Amino acid sequence: MAVTLSDLVVKSISNLPKNEGKAFLASQLKLTCLEDDDNLRNAIYVDFLYDNLMFAVEKGFTWRQVCTVVTFCDGILKDSKDKDITDALQFLKLQSFELADVLGQRNFPIYTDFVFQTYLRHFKLFKYVFTQERDILKPTVSLRVETPADPGSMKQSKPELVWEYEKQYESIQREEAEHANKRLEEKAKTLETAEKQAKERLEKISGVQEPLSKEKVGELIQEIIGSYSSLVVEKVKCNIADVQEDLEFKLARTRLPRPQALGPPPRFNLKPKTPVPTPKKTPPKSPKSERKKSGNSRSKSRNK
């Protein structure tokens, strides 16, 4: 039995967005689960009717003509899905007289051209979809689930944010330790090389036995100063590199978004303590001073 829709239903479908319009059309046809893989045939069927309906609406067909188009496309699909294309053309020829009377001279050739460009061009594909049953492949996998032996261990679990934070924090600390060890090795090699060069210069200077001129003494002094200066410079460079890398790792730890469950960072105090003034301690009075005060008071009383 061919589908018949009322003018009100067609108007409602055309005024809705595409997905909502197709859903409303499916409800009128009493079809459900269009998005399920097991019902792809229903989804294609609804798409076919919806495309024909909207084509007629967009071309300015009257609402009665739109309803006729839906009934016609549903009939040609159902009557010719298990036949050859010649039978489909014969059905179209037989129905063309009645269809032409409804659509008129303007809309009839427009719609028949649309049918040739869509349905008849892909006739074999439509025939295959609506006659051949799909092989539904549903993999079945047996999965073994092992529960923890001690359910009490689940109490030690952490929220995901806390776990991620601690994991990143430990990664930064581990990287910092690796860089520190590497810096110590490089620092030892650099200082060893600088000390070796300074020692070689001193040995060269100490081996001089001939009388030295004033200019030669000045050159030797400059070499001694240069040897010690280069050693100091290398030490300063190593210390600067250490401080710079330490600051970079501290900033990396600070930039980590700390979960609220861990509370404020230990390096910050939300409520700084107000300093309490320390009471001044008065030195204890010596017995001599007490005697002097008592003697002065007695002399004053006698004078009176």
C-alpha positions in Angstrom: 0.0 0.0 0.0 1.4 3.4 -1.1 2.1 6.1 1.5 -0.4 8.9 1.7 0.4 12.1 3.6 -1.9 15.0 4.4 -1.2 18.6 3.5 -0.7 19.5 7.2 2.0 16.7 7.6 3.8 17.8 4.5 3.9 21.4 5.6 5.2 20.4 9.1 8.0 18.3 7.5 9.1 21.1 5.2 9.3 23.6 8.0 11.5 21.5 10.2 15.3 21.1 10.0 16.5 18.2 7.9 17.2 15.7 10.7 14.0 16.7 12.6 12.0 16.5 9.4 13.2 13.0 8.6 12.5 11.9 12.1 8.9 13.3 11.9 8.4 11.6 8.5 9.6 8.3 10.0 7.1 8.7 12.9 4.3 9.1 10.4 5.4 6.0 8.7 5.8 4.2 12.1 9.5 3.5 11.5 12.0 3.7 14.4 15.7 3.2 15.1 16.8 4.9 11.9 20.3 5.4 13.3 20.8 1.7 14.2 23.0 -0.4 11.8 20.4 -3.1 11.8 17.8 -0.7 10.2 19.8 1.0 7.5 17.2 0.0 4.9 14.6 2.0 6.8 16.9 5.0 6.9 17.5 4.8 3.2 13.8 4.5 2.5 13.0 7.6 4.6 15.8 9.5 2.9 14.4 8.7 -0.5 10.9 9.9 0.4 12.2 13.0 2.1 14.4 14.0 -0.8 11.5 13.7 -3.3 9.2 15.7 -0.9 11.7 18.5 -0.4 12.5 18.7 -4.1 8.8 19.3 -4.9 8.6 21.9 -2.1 11.7 23.7 -3.3 10.4 23.8 -6.9 7.2 25.5 -5.8 4.8 22.6 -6.1 1.4 23.0 -4.4 0.8 21.0 -1.2 -1.5 18.7 -3.0 1.1 18.1 -5.7 3.8 17.4 -3.0 1.6 14.8 -1.4 1.1 13.2 -4.9 4.9 13.1 -5.4 5.4 11.3 -2.1 2.8 8.7 -3.0 4.2 8.2 -6.5 7.9 7.8 -5.4 6.8 5.3 -2.7 4.8 3.3 -5.3 7.6 3.2 -7.9 10.1 2.1 -5.3 7.9 -0.7 -3.9 6.5 -2.0 -7.2 9.8 -2.1 -9.1 12.4 -3.0 -6.4 12.3 -6.7 -7.4 12.0 -6.1 -11.1 14.1 -5.0 -14.1 14.6 -1.4 -15.2 12.3 -2.0 -18.1 9.5 -2.8 -15.7 10.2 0.4 -13.8 10.0 2.4 -17.0 6.7 0.7 -17.8 5.3 1.6 -14.4 6.5 5.2 -14.9 4.7 5.3 -18.3 1.5 3.9 -16.9 1.4 6.4 -14.0 2.6 9.3 -16.0 -0.9 10.1 -17.3 -2.4 10.4 -13.9 0.7 12.2 -12.5 0.7 14.7 -15.4 -2.9 15.6 -14.6 -2.0 16.5 -11.0 1.4 18.1 -11.6 0.4 20.1 -14.7 2.5 21.0 -17.8 5.1 22.9 -15.8 5.9 20.6 -12.9 5.5 17.2 -14.6 8.7 17.4 -16.8 10.6 18.9 -13.8 9.8 16.0 -11.5 10.2 13.2 -14.1 13.6 14.6 -14.9 14.4 14.4 -11.2 13.3 10.8 -11.1 15.5 9.9 -14.1 18.5 11.6 -12.5 18.1 10.0 -9.1 16.2 6.8 -8.8 16.5 5.4 -12.4 20.2 6.3 -12.6 20.9 4.3 -9.4 18.2 1.7 -10.0 20.5 -1.3 -9.5 21.8 0.1 -6.2 18.2 0.7 -4.9 17.2 -2.8 -6.1 20.2 -4.4 -4.3 19.6 -2.5 -1.0 15.9 -3.4 -0.9 16.1 -7.0 -2.0 19.4 -8.4 -0.6 19.6 -9.0 3.1 22.7 -7.7 4.8 25.2 -9.9 6.5 25.4 -8.5 10.0 28.7 -9.3 11.6 28.7 -8.9 15.3 32.0 -10.0 16.9 31.8 -11.9 20.1 34.8 -11.6 22.4 35.1 -13.3 25.7 36.7 -11.0 28.2 37.9 -12.2 31.6 37.5 -9.7 34.4 39.5 -10.2 37.5 38.4 -8.4 40.6 41.0 -7.2 43.2 41.9 -9.9 45.7 41.7 -7.4 48.6 38.9 -4.9 48.2 40.4 -2.8 51.0 43.2 -1.7 48.7 40.7 0.4 46.8 40.5 2.7 49.8 44.0 3.9 49.0 43.0 5.0 45.5 43.4 8.7 44.4 41.3 11.0 42.2 42.5 11.1 38.7 43.5 14.8 38.9 45.6 14.1 42.0 47.2 11.1 40.4 48.1 13.1 37.2 49.5 15.9 39.2 51.7 13.7 41.3 52.8 11.8 38.2 53.9 15.1 36.5 55.5 16.4 39.7 57.6 13.2 40.1 58.6 13.4 36.4 59.9 16.9 36.9 61.8 15.9 40.0 63.3 12.9 38.3 64.4 15.0 35.3 65.8 17.6 37.8 67.9 14.9 39.5 69.2 13.6 36.1 70.2 17.2 35.1 71.9 17.7 38.4 74.0 14.6 38.0 74.9 15.6 34.5 75.9 19.1 35.7 78.1 17.6 38.4 79.9 15.5 35.8 80.4 18.4 33.4 81.5 20.7 36.2 84.1 18.2 37.4 85.5 17.8 33.8 85.6 21.6 33.3 87.3 22.3 36.6 89.7 19.5 36.0 90.7 20.8 32.6 91.1 24.4 34.0 93.2 23.2 36.9 95.4 21.1 34.6 96.0 24.1 32.4 96.8 26.3 35.4 99.2 23.7 36.7 101.0 23.4 33.4 101.5 27.2 33.4 102.9 27.2 36.9 105.3 24.3 36.1 106.5 26.2 33.0 107.1 29.3 35.1 108.9 27.5 37.9 111.2 25.8 35.4 112.8 29.1 34.4 116.3 29.4 35.9 118.0 32.2 33.8 118.0 35.8 35.1 114.7 37.5 34.2 114.2 40.9 32.9 111.6 43.3 34.1 109.5 42.6 31.0 109.8 38.8 31.4 108.7 39.1 35.0 105.7 41.0 34.0 104.8 38.4 31.4 105.1 35.6 34.0 102.9 37.5 36.4 100.3 38.0 33.7 100.3 34.2 33.0 99.9 33.4 36.7 97.0 35.8 37.0 95.5 34.5 33.8 95.7 30.9 35.0 93.9 31.7 38.3 91.4 34.0 36.5 90.4 31.3 34.0 89.8 28.8 36.9 87.7 31.3 38.7 85.7 32.2 35.6 84.9 28.5 34.9 83.7 28.1 38.5 81.5 31.1 38.2 80.0 29.9 34.9 79.2 26.5 36.4 77.5 28.1 39.4 75.4 30.4 37.1 74.4 27.4 35.1 73.4 25.5 38.3 71.3 28.5 39.5 69.6 28.9 36.1 68.5 25.3 35.8 67.3 25.2 39.4 65.1 28.1 38.7 63.7 26.6 35.5 62.7 23.4 37.4 61.2 25.4 40.2 59.1 27.3 37.7 58.0 24.1 36.0 56.8 22.7 39.4 55.0 26.0 40.1 53.2 26.1 36.7 51.6 22.7 37.4 47.9 23.2 38.1 47.6 21.9 41.7 44.3 20.0 42.4 42.1 21.6 45.0 41.9 18.4 47.0 45.6 18.8 47.9 45.0 22.2 49.5 47.2 25.2 49.1 50.9 24.7 48.0 53.2 24.2 51.0 55.3 27.2 49.8 52.5 29.7 50.3 50.6 30.8 53.5 47.1 32.0 52.9 46.9 33.8 56.2 50.2 35.2 57.3 50.6 35.3 61.1 50.7 38.8 62.6 53.9 39.4 64.5 53.5 39.4 68.2 55.7 42.0 69.9 58.2 40.4 72.3 58.1 41.8 75.8 61.2 43.6 77.0 63.0 41.8 79.8 63.9 44.0 82.8 67.2 43.0 84.4 66.8 41.8 88.0 67.6 44.3 90.7 70.9 43.7 92.6 70.9 43.8 96.5 73.5 46.6 96.5 71.2 48.9 94.6 68.4 48.1 97.1 70.8 49.0 100.0 71.7 52.3 98.4 68.1 53.3 97.9 67.2 52.4 101.5 70.3 54.4 102.8 69.4 57.5 100.7 65.8 57.4 102.0 67.0 57.2 105.6 69.4 60.2 105.2 66.6 62.3 103.7 64.3 61.5 106.6 67.0 62.6 109.2 67.7 65.8 107.4 64.1 66.7 107.7 
